[in-house]
Amino acid sequence: MVRGKTQMRRIENATSRQVTFSKRRNGLLKKAFELSVLCDAEVAVIVFSPRGKLYEFGSSSVQETIERYQRHVKESNSTNKQTSEQDMEQLKGEAASMIKKIEILEVSKRKLLGECLGSCTIEELQQIEQQLERSVSTIRARKNQVFREQIEQLKQKEKQLTAENARLSNKCGVQPWRVLSREQRENLPCEEQRENSSISDVETELFIGLPETRTRRLPLRN
């Protein structure tokens, strides 16, 4: 018959609790003895019964094992304390080094802003000037790059709008709108220039009808 799993809680029945204590105590002391013999280990076990009775086992001497344990704990605490002190000193040193570096950076920043220059030598002033020139050169190069990128984006957008204008013009059956550059406008004949100038005038008259049948009224020329 398979035994059920024992629940890890206090046994309420006093008789059953005493029987279980006796069995488990004997098993524990037996295991401690086997461990000391098989593994040549120094083992000490101390057990107090619910009524306060002492049961103990020691492979050599329980008192000597306890004293050895106390010495080990004391040495371990001392070692940990020394390690903690060393770590604390290291952290303090790193913090002081960081504070010094921050102060140096603050002084360098103020000098780059044109402050606290009274104590600077000619060599230091020349170094600051060269550093500022390099910074300005880098900023200008980046600015020009951004300008070029924006111009390329605008050109791409212009191409998209031109293509969309052509598509809509073909759909409506009208002449696609075309923007002439300054050079192209200057190379046009005088008549076409005047016509383009007249077309660019703003119309204010009301017109009702389809775009295809609409005619632009040009001002009469003398």
JOZIPE-V496865 format. One record per residue. N is the residue number from 1. RES is the residue in three letters. PHI is phi as a letter, one per 40 degrees, with the letter a starting at -180 (none if undefined). D_FIRST is the distance of its C-alpha to the first C-alpha in Angstrom with 1 decimal. Layout:
N:RES:PHI:D_FIRST / N:RES:PHI:D_FIRST
This chain:
1:MET:none:0.0 / 2:VAL:c:3.8 / 3:ARG:c:6.4 / 4:GLY:c:9.4 / 5:LYS:c:12.8 / 6:THR:c:15.0 / 7:GLN:c:18.2 / 8:MET:c:21.3 / 9:ARG:a:23.3 / 10:ARG:c:24.6 / 11:ILE:c:22.4 / 12:GLU:c:24.6 / 13:ASN:c:23.5 / 14:ALA:c:25.6 / 15:THR:c:23.5 / 16:SER:c:20.3 / 17:ARG:c:22.5 / 18:GLN:c:24.0 / 19:VAL:c:20.8 / 20:THR:c:19.6 / 21:PHE:c:23.1 / 22:SER:c:23.2 / 23:LYS:c:20.0 / 24:ARG:c:21.0 / 25:ARG:c:24.6 / 26:ASN:c:24.0 / 27:GLY:c:21.9 / 28:LEU:c:24.8 / 29:LEU:c:27.4 / 30:LYS:c:25.7 / 31:LYS:c:25.6 / 32:ALA:c:29.2 / 33:PHE:c:30.3 / 34:GLU:c:28.7 / 35:LEU:c:30.4 / 36:SER:c:33.7 / 37:VAL:c:33.6 / 38:LEU:c:32.4 / 39:CYS:b:34.5 / 40:ASP:f:37.4 / 41:ALA:b:37.0 / 42:GLU:c:38.4 / 43:VAL:b:35.5 / 44:ALA:b:35.8 / 45:VAL:b:33.2 / 46:ILE:b:34.2 / 47:VAL:b:31.9 / 48:PHE:b:33.1 / 49:SER:c:30.9 / 50:PRO:d:31.3 / 51:ARG:c:33.9 / 52:GLY:g:35.8 / 53:LYS:c:34.9 / 54:LEU:c:35.3 / 55:TYR:b:33.0 / 56:GLU:a:34.2 / 57:PHE:a:34.0 / 58:GLY:a:36.7 / 59:SER:c:37.1 / 60:SER:b:40.8 / 61:SER:a:41.9 / 62:VAL:c:40.3 / 63:GLN:c:43.8 / 64:GLU:c:45.1 / 65:THR:c:42.3 / 66:ILE:c:42.9 / 67:GLU:c:46.6 / 68:ARG:c:46.0 / 69:TYR:c:43.8 / 70:GLN:c:46.7 / 71:ARG:c:49.3 / 72:HIS:c:47.3 / 73:VAL:c:46.9 / 74:LYS:c:50.6 / 75:GLU:c:51.7 / 76:SER:c:49.5 / 77:ASN:c:51.0 / 78:SER:c:54.5 / 79:THR:c:54.0 / 80:ASN:c:52.7 / 81:LYS:c:55.7 / 82:GLN:c:58.1 / 83:THR:c:56.6 / 84:SER:c:56.9 / 85:GLU:c:60.5 / 86:GLN:c:61.3 / 87:ASP:c:59.8 / 88:MET:c:61.8 / 89:GLU:c:65.0 / 90:GLN:c:64.5 / 91:LEU:c:63.9 / 92:LYS:c:67.1 / 93:GLY:c:69.0 / 94:GLU:c:67.9 / 95:ALA:c:68.8 / 96:ALA:c:72.2 / 97:SER:c:72.8 / 98:MET:c:71.9 / 99:ILE:c:74.2 / 100:LYS:c:77.0 / 101:LYS:c:76.5 / 102:ILE:c:76.5 / 103:GLU:c:79.8 / 104:ILE:c:81.3 / 105:LEU:c:80.3 / 106:GLU:c:81.7 / 107:VAL:c:85.0 / 108:SER:c:85.2 / 109:LYS:c:84.5 / 110:ARG:c:87.3 / 111:LYS:c:89.7 / 112:LEU:c:88.9 / 113:LEU:c:89.7 / 114:GLY:g:93.1 / 115:GLU:b:92.2 / 116:CYS:f:92.6 / 117:LEU:c:95.0 / 118:GLY:c:97.5 / 119:SER:c:95.9 / 120:CYS:c:95.4 / 121:THR:c:97.5 / 122:ILE:c:99.3 / 123:GLU:c:96.6 / 124:GLU:c:93.8 / 125:LEU:c:95.8 / 126:GLN:c:96.3 / 127:GLN:c:92.6 / 128:ILE:c:91.8 / 129:GLU:c:94.4 / 130:GLN:c:93.1 / 131:GLN:c:89.6 / 132:LEU:c:90.8 / 133:GLU:c:92.7 / 134:ARG:c:89.7 / 135:SER:c:87.7 / 136:VAL:c:90.4 / 137:SER:c:90.7 / 138:THR:c:87.0 / 139:ILE:c:87.1 / 140:ARG:c:90.1 / 141:ALA:c:88.5 / 142:ARG:c:85.4 / 143:LYS:c:87.6 / 144:ASN:c:89.6 / 145:GLN:c:86.4 / 146:VAL:c:85.2 / 147:PHE:c:88.6 / 148:ARG:c:88.5 / 149:GLU:c:85.0 / 150:GLN:c:86.2 / 151:ILE:c:89.3 / 152:GLU:c:87.2 / 153:GLN:c:85.0 / 154:LEU:c:88.2 / 155:LYS:c:89.6 / 156:GLN:c:86.5 / 157:LYS:c:86.6 / 158:GLU:c:90.3 / 159:LYS:c:89.6 / 160:GLN:c:86.9 / 161:LEU:c:89.3 / 162:THR:c:92.1 / 163:ALA:c:90.0 / 164:GLU:c:88.9 / 165:ASN:c:92.6 / 166:ALA:c:93.6 / 167:ARG:c:90.9 / 168:LEU:c:91.9 / 169:SER:c:95.6 / 170:ASN:c:95.1 / 171:LYS:c:93.2 / 172:CYS:c:96.0 / 173:GLY:g:98.7 / 174:VAL:b:100.5 / 175:GLN:c:101.6 / 176:PRO:c:98.8 / 177:TRP:c:99.5 / 178:ARG:b:100.2 / 179:VAL:c:100.7 / 180:LEU:c:103.5 / 181:SER:c:103.4 / 182:ARG:c:106.3 / 183:GLU:c:107.7 / 184:GLN:c:107.5 / 185:ARG:c:109.3 / 186:GLU:c:112.0 / 187:ASN:c:112.6 / 188:LEU:c:113.0 / 189:PRO:c:116.6 / 190:CYS:c:118.3 / 191:GLU:c:118.1 / 192:GLU:c:114.3 / 193:GLN:c:113.9 / 194:ARG:c:115.8 / 195:GLU:c:113.8 / 196:ASN:c:110.5 / 197:SER:c:111.8 / 198:SER:c:112.8 / 199:ILE:c:109.5 / 200:SER:c:107.7 / 201:ASP:c:109.6 / 202:VAL:c:107.6 / 203:GLU:c:108.4 / 204:THR:b:108.7 / 205:GLU:c:110.0 / 206:LEU:c:107.7 / 207:PHE:b:106.9 / 208:ILE:b:105.2 / 209:GLY:i:104.2 / 210:LEU:c:102.1 / 211:PRO:d:101.9 / 212:GLU:c:103.5 / 213:THR:c:106.7 / 214:ARG:c:107.1 / 215:THR:b:110.0 / 216:ARG:c:110.5 / 217:ARG:c:113.9 / 218:LEU:c:115.4 / 219:PRO:c:118.1 / 220:LEU:c:121.6 / 221:ARG:c:123.2 / 222:ASN:c:126.8
